């Protein structure tokens, strides 16, 4: 999702006050912004340079985790949850070494899921009545645990479980996760601060930002540890209770995040972590009359299916409310090299956008459009930079590109590479190879494709494969139209590299709906919480913008209140009066 640099100094958006109690009864206390600013002074981004203390600590954490593999995860999270030794456990391997099992998790039964829902609903009244400042304190405390006590444990789990190198794990499981917890407090404050500013004489109005009546179902993906933290903290901060279904590949990492929240003081029933079969769990959720909202990040096809499932429930009048469906899904994201571009700079940004974390970020670049006059230089720069890229296991610090997540992903991507390698319209510039003998490795692949309508520009592969179309220099405007109309119907991230302001303005205007996040002279994996919110429309989701108050607004049902202090002396209006009666 994000390539988050976490550096919030000078960028804190936390409102200058916190409410002592719920939104209807504002009592101002010491500004929480002071807390954020003081915390940021100690939040130094770790870079893991050779010989650095953080590299030594991370290496020790990796060795400690390896010695405990496979880790076991209960079906339902909780402070005292254990794994039934007689349970049928699902085993998942390390992506970089599939002969080694990383985790084994138990699967919830239908009865387990029903109990999780009821446990959450039982906790709801006390949680929603808790003063906001108390709910906020829990997540701010959790953020400190993430960036302090549990930092290296989270990084090690993310590296071995999801195949991320040290840097990618740091900007996800430490930086972004702590950011979400802290900034979501700020965004919640922003919502609660929205109160009527104009009242008629002797009238008083206010807004009660109620949580939804029911429970929220959060479904998080494999590629970011932090996303699960966001999908539960956004609704929970607003007083909702959550049933959380993480991707199987992140069962242990999500269990660790849940453990941190509980240690920070989150009441046990508020977030119910449930592992197991997605279809079974979702079936129980969508059959429940108090299903109030879905917070989802995953594939477009799955999100469409869930929308249909919710619609069927509505048609049968199964739910008390109309469920809110918030989703961020897939992307066929683009870079565009325009007129007057620093091509070497664009190439370096493109290598990072397309190949870090093996192209498995939601925002990763998978198609690029290059003017013919700059194509030779672009390909030369890409070859030069990719020659420096090492593909290897995440615990080797020199590895830039790691494995793809599992066998299914490997087979999908390698099959596409096989097809492209045989296609006469496709020239292999770099890569086009793969190896699953030890881990699920796909080498960074760059294709020069002569047909702009080729499937490589529309099909999402979610791997380190980048397709290039070389367009005529005098067809810049036509290329903009083509970019907008292609890309598999997705509209998540895109950019332009150019020093020609007229070209930049034309691209921004013409590509207004082609990307929910649009960048200028910057890679498209560059959103930072508190600075650039994230999300797209079209087939890429509901564009509710994670990392903003927009997402949190989906989980409130505001109540408007009005009080009059004067008395009503007459039923009739002046227009109702007889002549001479007034």
N, C-alpha and C positions, 0 to 999 in steps of 0.2 A: 504494500500500500504506500507507505511513506519511505523516503530516505531521510530520516529525521535527525537533525543535528542538535536538537534539544536545547540549544543555547538560548535561554529565555531572558538572560540579563537585558534589561531595558525593554523587554517585550511583554511583560506580564499584563494580562488583561483582566486580572482579578479585580472585581469592583471594590471601591474603597471602603465598603462596609459589609458586615454580615448581619443577617437577622438572628436575633436571639431565639426567636420561636418561629412558628410557621408564617407563611407569607401574609396572613391576615393581620398579624400582630407584630409589626416591626419595632424591635428594640435594638438600637445600634450598639455594637460592642467594638472592641479594639480592631482596627482594620486588619483583615487577614492578608492584605497585600504585603504588609511588613514581614509576615511569616514567609511568603513566597520569595521575596527579595533576599531575605537572609538565607533561605535554603539554597537559592541559586548560587550563592557565593561558594558553597561547598560542592556544587554539582559540576565537576570538571569532566568534560568528555574524555573518556579513556581511549587511547590510540594503540596500545599494546606494541610499542616499538621494541626492538631487540634490547634486552637487558632491563626493561622497565619493571617496576614493582608490580604493576597490574598484569603484565604477562606472566610473571611468576605465580601470582595468586590465581589467575585463570588456569594455568597449567596444572596447579595443585587441585583445583576444583574439578577439572576434567579427569584427572587420575582417580580422584575420590569417587566420582560418579561411575567411571568405568568399572571400578572394583565392586560396585553394588548392582551391576547389570545382571539380569534384567530387573528393572524396577517394576513393582506391581501396584496397580491402581484399582481402588474399589469402584463398584458400579455407581454408588452415590457418595458424593463428597461429604465431609464432616470432620470435626475435630477428633472424633473417636471412631471414625469409619475404618473398617478393616476388610481385608480380602478373604473371602471364604476359601479355605484351602481345597474344598471339594468343588468349587465353582469351575465352570468351563471358561478358561481365559483365552482371550484373543491376543496373539503375539504379533508384534511388529518389529521389523529389523531396523538397524541403522542404515540410512540411505547410502552412506559411503562405504558400508561393509555389510552386505546383506546376509552374510553368514552369521553375524552377531545380532542377537535379539536385544533390542533397546528396552522395550516395555511389554508388559502383559496386563491387560485390563479386563475386569469383570463387566458383564453386560447386564443392564437393568431389565427386569421383567416388566410386563404391563402393570402388575400390582405395585412394583417399585416406583414406576413413573407416577401412578395415581397417588401414592403416598407422598411423593415429592411435591406434587401440586398441592395437596391438602396441607402439607407442612408449611409451604410457602404462604398459602392463603391464611393459615392460622397466625403466622407472624406478621401479616400485613397491617392489622390495626395498630399494633404497638409501633411498628416501623414508620408508618405514615404520620403518626401523631408525634413522633420524636422531633424535637426542634431541628430545623435545618442545620443550624450551626453544629449540632451534635453529629448529624449524618455526615456533614462535610469533614469534621474532625477525623472520622474513621478513615475516609479515603485519603486525606492528607497524611495521616499516620501510615497508611499502607504505602503511599508514595515514598516515604522515607525508608520503609523496610525494603522496598524494591531497589532504591538507589544506594542502600547501605548494606544491611545485614544479609539480604538474600541475593545481592547483585550477581556474584560469581556463580552461585548455584543456578540461578536462572539462565545465565549465559551458557554454562556447560550443558544444561538440559536442551536449550535451543540449538546449540551446535550439533550435538550428537543425535538429537531426535528429529531435527528438521534440516540438517545438512548445511547450516549457515557457518561462514567463517567468523572469526572473532569480531571483526568490525560490524558485519551485518547483524550478529547477535546483539552487540552493544547498542546499536541504534534502534533495535526492536525491543528486546526483552528488558533492557534497563531504561534507556532514554525515553522511548515512546510510551512504554507502559507507565512510567512515573509521570510523564507529561499528561497522559489521558486522565489519570487520577486527579492531578492538580488542576489542570485546565477545565475539566468537567465541573469542578467546584465553582470555578469562575463563571462558566456558562450557566450553571444553575442559578447562581447569584444574579446574573444578568436578567434571567427570566423573572425571578421573584421581585426584582426591582421595577419591573414594568407594572406601574399602577396608574390609575387615572390622574391626570394632572389638571383637569378642568371639572369643576362641579358648580351646578347652579346654586344660587343663594339658598341657604338652609337645607342643602342636599349634601350627602356624602356618599361617594362611590369607591369601591375597592374590588380587587380581583383575588380570588382564592385559586391559586394554581394547584388544583387537586391532582393527585396521581390518578392513573386509570383505575377503573373499578374492575378488578380481576387480576390476572397475572400476565407477565411478558415472557415470551419464549425467545431466547437468544441462541442463535446458531453461528458458531465461529469457524473460520477456515484453518487450513494447515499452515499457511505461509507466514503468519505473524502471531507470535505469542501475545503481543500487546493488544491485538484486535479483540480477543476474548475479554480482556480487562475493560476495554471501552464498551463493548456490547452489554456488559452487565452494569458497569458504573453509571452509564448515561441514564438508564431508567431507574436504577436503584437510588441515585441521588435525589430524584424527584419524588421519592416515597413509594416507588413500586417494588413488588417482589418479582423474582426472576427464576425461571427454570432454564438452565444453561446446558446446551448440548454442544461440546467442542468436537472438532474433527478428530477422528481416531488417532491420527499421527501426533496430535498434541494432547493426548489424554493425560500424560504425566505432567507436562508443562502447565496445563490448565489446572490440574490438581494442586500444583505448587502455587499458582496465582490465587486459587481459592483459599488455600491454607494461609497465605499472607493476609488476605482480607479478614479471615476469621481471627487471626492473631491481632490484627489491628482493631478488633472490637466489633466487627460486623456480626449481628445476631445470626445464629446458625440457620434459621429458617428463611432468611431474606433472599439468599441466592442458593438455589438447589442445583449442584453440579451433577449431571446425569450422563453416564457413558453407556454406549451400547449401539444397537442397531438403529440407524437413523429413521428407517421407515416405521419401525415399531414405536419408537419414542414419539415421532411426529404424529402418528396415528392417534395415540392416546391424547396428546396435546390438543389436536384439532377436533377431537370429539368432546372436549370439555366445554360446558356452557360459559365458563368464566375466562376463556381464552380472549385476551384483550388486545394483544399486539405481538407482532413478529419483528425481531431485530436480526437481520440476516446479512451475512457476507459469504458469498460462494459463487457458484456458476449461474449463468443466466437461465439455463434450462431448468435447474432445480428451483430457482425462484419463481419461474413461470408456473411450474407444477404446484408450488405452495400457494400461489395466488388462485389457481383454479380450485384447489382443495378448500381454501377459505371461502371462495364464492359458493361452492357446493354447500358448505355449512350455513352460509347466509340464506341460500335458497330454501334450505330445510328449516329455517328459523331456529337453528341450534344454539346460537350465541345470544347472550343478553345485549351485547354491544356490537357495533360494526368494528371488527378488528382492524387495527392500524398495521399496515405492512410496510416496513422500511427496509430497503435492501440496496446493497452495493455489490455489483456482480463483476462481469468480465470486461475486457477491453481489447481492442486491436489498435494499440496506441501508436502514434506517429511522430516522427521528426520530419521537419521540412527545412531544407537548406534553400534560402532565398537569395536575392541579389546582394552583392557586397557583403559576403560572409567571411569570417575568419574560419576557414575550413579545418585547420588542425584543431582548433578549439572545439568545433562542432564534432569532429571525430572522437576526441577524448570524452566528451559528454555522452556520445552515442555508445561507446564501449561500456561505460558505466551503466547507462540506462538499459541496454539490451542484455548484458551478460553477467552483471553482479547478481548473486543468488540464482544463477542459472536461468535467468529470465522468468522467475516465478513470482515476481511482484505483480499485483493487480495493475500497476501503472507502467510496467516494463515496455520498452520500445520494441515493436516487432515489424514495423514497416517504416521506410524512410524514402523521401523523394529528393533527388539531387539534380541540379541543372547540369546539362551536358558539358558545359565549359569547365565545371569544377569536378567532374566525375573522376578523372584520372588522379587528381590530387587527393580526393576523398578516399578512393580505394587504396592508394599508396599509404596514407596516414592510418587507415584501418588495419592494413597488413602489419605496419610497423608496431602499432599499439597492441594488437592481438598477439604478436610474437612474444610479447612480454608477459602475457596472461598465463598463469599457471592454473591448470585444472587438477584438483586434488582434494584430499580429505580435509574436513574443516579444522581439525586440530593442528594441521600444519599451517603455520601463520602465513607462509608465502602463497598459499592457495587463494586465488582471486575468485575463480568459478568452482563451485562444488557440484555435488550430484543433484539430480532431480529427485523428487520426494519418494517415489516408489516404483515398483515394476510396471504398474498400469500407466503411469506417466511416461516412463521410459519407452514402453512399447508404442504409445501414441505418438511420441515425438520421433522415435527412430523410424517408424513406418512412414511418417510424413517426409523425413529426410530421404528414405529410399525412393519414394515417388519423385521427389524434386530432383534427385541426382540423375534420374533417367529421363527427365523432361528436357526436350530440345530448347525450350524457351527459358531455361534456367541455367545460368553459368555459376559454378561454385567458385567463389573468390577466396574464401577461407573455410576450413572445416568440412562439414558434410560427413563426419565420422562419429562413432560412439563406441562404448565398451561397457558391458555389464558383467564382466568376469569377476570383479570384486565388489564394485559399487555401481550405482545407476548413473554413469557418466555420459554426458553428451557434450562433445566439444563445441566451443563457440563457432557458430556457422553463419556465414554471410553469403547471400545469394544475390546475383545481379539478374533481375527478371525483366525480360523484354516486353512482356504483356502486362499493362497496368491493371487488367481485369483478371489476372491470375488468382487462383485460390489462395496463394500464399499471402495476398493482401486482404483476405477476408476471414480466413479460418484461424481461430485462436488456437495456438499450440501450447502456450504456457511453458515455454522452454527457451533455450539460448539460440534461437533461430531468427535471423533478421533478413527481411527481403528489401531490396533496393530497386526503385524504378528511376531510371535516368530520363528526365523530361527535357524537351527543347527549351532553351533559355527564353524564347519569345512566347512560351505557353504557360507563364506563371499563373495567370488568372484562371486559365482552363484547368491547371493542375489543382488549384484550390477547390474548384467545383468537384473534381474527381475525388480528392481526399474526403470531402464532405459526404459524398454519395457512396463511398466504399468503406471498407473496414468492418464488414460483417454486421452492420447495423449498430455497432457499439459507439459510445461517445464518452470515453473516460478521460484520457489525457492526450495532449498534443502540444506541439510547439513550432516556433520558427527561429532559425538562426539567420540573422541579417543585421546589417548596420544601416540599411535603407529604411528610414522611418515611414516613407510612403508605403513600402512593401509590408512593413510590420502592421501598419494601420489596416491595409487591405486584408491581410491574413486574419487579423483579429476580428474584423467585421464579417468576412465571408465564412469564417470557420466558427462563428458564434455558438452554434449548436453541435459542432463536431467533437467538442471536448468540454467536460465539466471543469477541468483544470487545464489552463492554457498558459504556456511559458514562453518567454522571449529570451533567447540566448542562454538557455539553461536546460539541463536535462529534465525529462518529464517524470523522473522518480524523485522529486525534490520538494514535496509538500512538507511543511513543518507545522506541528500543532501550535495554535495560537497565532500563526502567521498566514498560513494557507490552509483553509478547510478543504476537505477532500470528498469527491463524489461526482458521478456523471449521470446523464439521463439516457434517453433512447433505451437500447438493450442493456445499458450498463447500470441501470438501477433507478431508484426514486429520487436521487440527487438531494438527499437530506443533509449532506455535508457533515460528515464526521469531523471532529475537531472544531465544532461551532455549537452555538445554542440551537441551531436549526434541528439537529438530531434530537436533542433533549426535549424540544417542543412536541415531538411526536408522542411523547409519553406523559403528557398532561391533558387533563380535561378541565379547562378553566371554568370557574363559576363566577359570574358577575353578581355583585351585591350592591344594593342601593338602600340608603336610609334617609328619610326625610325628618326634619326637626320641626317644621311648621305644621299647622293644623289646616285641614280642608274645611272651609266654611260654606261652600256651595257646590252642589252637584252640577248645576247647569253652567255651560260655558257662555260667555257674553253673546256669542252668535245665536244661542238658543233663546235669548230673552225677547219678550214682547216689546214693542215700541213704548218708550216712556217708562219701562219697568226698572231701569237702572238709575 
